[in-house]
């Protein structure tokens, strides 16, 4: 999604539509779709709101077009992947990932704001991209059964999507090479531990047990609803109704909807900090500590995919002080991983180490939030294998 320079006010550039889309993509990434008004988009490209409506019917069409324009080159590229030349395929995918660096963030965070009629064609494209990549993995790795190919394809997408969720920069050729090498590591991972097994119940179904604490029950319900539909789209009375109480009764437990979101995100950050402390306290070496962090992160993300999803999709709904605190906690969490990784691999510079850690966390997060993978109980162990190989950790028996 290239950045375009708006023309001087009063002129009528031929690329005005492209200018609008570029400005919209930038503003949606920076502030979030729900916080950007049409008047701001018009101002960003130096036109009036009425002129903007001559190009687009509304903000929904703009978002759908931004996402479609980002997905199109990925869609075309996956048509031409050559399993006989995986090195070139990885290099082209890496270049495309950096060309469309904001696409994964926009898709994961903002696509749910689209009406079903606008979202469905984009979902079809995303499904086709995943299907083609899975077929490519099958062709390169005929030893993998369906579950293994599915996991590898999902993990490769996660590696290439990971730059969307950080602002780290290294020279472009080095960045492309690093992503391509990480994807190649995923493609060659030993996944013999994955079994074709009896599937677990659909994770989307209602839990068998609920907390005895009404406060905890409401929090759990809110996390699931926020993750599915977005914080802005969920009313506090809906949360109350979902647990069988009248809307006003929720105020006996939570003062505002924002308090529910803030508590959830604070809890997620606190749990991760506690896991880091445990790893440092119990580990016998840097490699052991890093493996403990990897294992605990996979366990937590696969046990609580909705909560970990909120740490990606709904942070911007927090007030500034809370947002800063959670982001600082996330930054510090990655720093601990990167510190340990540099102790394990001293040749890695700090930025390269952080890029690799983000790729691993992205693999854990994306596999945890992929429903068909959640149903296979051998997936977390296989994700740990992929993560360990991405981090260069020694094999364990």
HUJO-V6430 format. One record per residue. RES is the residue in one small letter. SS is DSSP state (alpha for helix, beta for strand, coil for the rest). Layout:
# HUJO-V6430
RES/SS ; RES/SS
This chain:
# HUJO-V6430
x/coil ; x/coil ; x/coil ; x/coil ; x/coil ; x/coil ; x/coil ; x/coil ; x/coil ; x/coil ; x/coil ; x/coil ; x/coil ; x/coil ; x/coil ; x/alpha ; x/alpha ; x/alpha ; x/alpha ; x/alpha ; x/alpha ; x/alpha ; x/alpha ; x/alpha ; x/alpha ; x/alpha ; x/alpha ; x/alpha ; x/alpha ; x/alpha ; x/alpha ; x/coil ; x/alpha ; x/alpha ; x/alpha ; x/coil ; x/coil ; x/alpha ; x/alpha ; x/alpha ; x/alpha ; x/alpha ; x/alpha ; x/alpha ; x/coil ; x/coil ; x/coil ; x/coil ; x/alpha ; x/alpha ; x/alpha ; x/alpha ; x/alpha ; x/coil ; x/coil ; x/coil ; x/coil ; x/coil ; x/alpha ; x/alpha ; x/alpha ; x/alpha ; x/alpha ; x/alpha ; x/alpha ; x/alpha ; x/alpha ; x/alpha ; x/alpha ; x/alpha ; x/alpha ; x/alpha ; x/alpha ; x/alpha ; x/alpha ; x/alpha ; x/alpha ; x/alpha ; x/alpha ; x/coil ; x/coil ; x/coil ; x/coil ; x/coil ; x/coil ; x/alpha ; x/alpha ; x/alpha ; x/alpha ; x/alpha ; x/alpha ; x/alpha ; x/alpha ; x/alpha ; x/alpha ; x/alpha ; x/alpha ; x/alpha ; x/alpha ; x/coil ; x/coil ; x/coil ; x/alpha ; x/alpha ; x/alpha ; x/alpha ; x/alpha ; x/alpha ; x/alpha ; x/alpha ; x/alpha ; x/alpha ; x/alpha ; x/coil ; x/coil ; x/alpha ; x/alpha ; x/alpha ; x/alpha ; x/alpha ; x/alpha ; x/alpha ; x/alpha ; x/alpha ; x/alpha ; x/alpha ; x/alpha ; x/alpha ; x/alpha ; x/alpha ; x/alpha ; x/alpha ; x/alpha ; x/alpha ; x/alpha ; x/alpha ; x/alpha ; x/alpha ; x/alpha ; x/alpha ; x/coil ; x/coil ; x/coil ; x/coil ; x/coil ; x/alpha ; x/alpha ; x/alpha ; x/alpha ; x/alpha ; x/alpha ; x/alpha ; x/alpha ; x/alpha ; x/alpha ; x/alpha ; x/alpha ; x/alpha ; x/alpha ; x/alpha ; x/alpha ; x/alpha ; x/alpha ; x/alpha ; x/alpha ; x/coil ; x/coil ; x/coil ; x/coil ; x/coil ; x/coil ; x/alpha ; x/alpha ; x/alpha ; x/alpha ; x/alpha ; x/alpha ; x/alpha ; x/alpha ; x/alpha ; x/alpha ; x/alpha ; x/alpha ; x/alpha ; x/alpha ; x/alpha ; x/alpha ; x/coil ; x/coil ; x/coil ; x/coil ; x/coil ; x/coil ; x/coil ; x/coil ; x/coil ; x/coil ; x/coil ; x/coil ; x/coil ; x/coil ; x/coil ; x/coil ; x/coil ; x/coil ; x/coil ; x/coil ; x/coil ; x/coil ; x/coil ; x/coil ; x/coil ; x/coil ; x/alpha ; x/alpha ; x/alpha ; x/alpha ; x/alpha ; x/alpha ; x/alpha ; x/alpha ; x/alpha ; x/alpha ; x/alpha ; x/alpha ; x/alpha ; x/alpha ; x/alpha ; x/alpha ; x/coil ; x/alpha ; x/alpha ; x/alpha ; x/coil ; x/coil ; x/alpha ; x/alpha ; x/alpha ; x/alpha ; x/alpha ; x/alpha ; x/alpha ; x/coil ; x/coil ; x/coil ; x/coil ; x/alpha ; x/alpha ; x/alpha ; x/alpha ; x/alpha ; x/alpha ; x/coil ; x/coil ; x/coil ; x/coil ; x/alpha ; x/alpha ; x/alpha ; x/alpha ; x/alpha ; x/alpha ; x/alpha ; x/alpha ; x/alpha ; x/alpha ; x/alpha ; x/alpha ; x/alpha ; x/alpha ; x/alpha ; x/alpha ; x/alpha ; x/alpha ; x/alpha ; x/alpha ; x/alpha ; x/alpha ; x/alpha ; x/alpha ; x/alpha ; x/alpha ; x/coil ; x/coil ; x/coil ; x/alpha ; x/alpha ; x/alpha ; x/alpha ; x/alpha ; x/alpha ; x/alpha ; x/alpha ; x/alpha ; x/alpha ; x/alpha ; x/alpha ; x/alpha ; x/alpha ; x/alpha ; x/alpha ; x/alpha ; x/alpha ; x/coil ; x/alpha ; x/alpha ; x/alpha ; x/alpha ; x/alpha ; x/alpha ; x/alpha ; x/alpha ; x/alpha ; x/coil ; x/alpha ; x/alpha ; x/alpha ; x/coil ; x/coil ; x/alpha ; x/alpha ; x/alpha ; x/alpha ; x/alpha ; x/alpha ; x/alpha ; x/alpha ; x/alpha ; x/alpha ; x/alpha ; x/alpha ; x/alpha ; x/alpha ; x/alpha ; x/alpha ; x/alpha ; x/alpha ; x/alpha ; x/alpha ; x/alpha ; x/alpha ; x/alpha ; x/alpha ; x/alpha ; x/coil ; x/coil ; x/coil ; x/coil ; x/coil ; x/alpha ; x/alpha ; x/alpha ; x/alpha ; x/alpha ; x/alpha ; x/alpha ; x/alpha ; x/alpha ; x/alpha ; x/alpha ; x/alpha ; x/alpha ; x/alpha ; x/alpha ; x/alpha ; x/alpha ; x/alpha ; x/alpha ; x/coil ; x/coil ; x/alpha ; x/alpha ; x/alpha ; x/alpha ; x/coil ; x/coil ; x/coil ; x/coil ; x/alpha ; x/alpha ; x/alpha ; x/alpha ; x/alpha ; x/alpha ; x/alpha ; x/alpha ; x/alpha ; x/alpha ; x/alpha ; x/alpha ; x/alpha ; x/coil ; x/coil ; x/coil ; x/coil ; x/coil ; x/coil
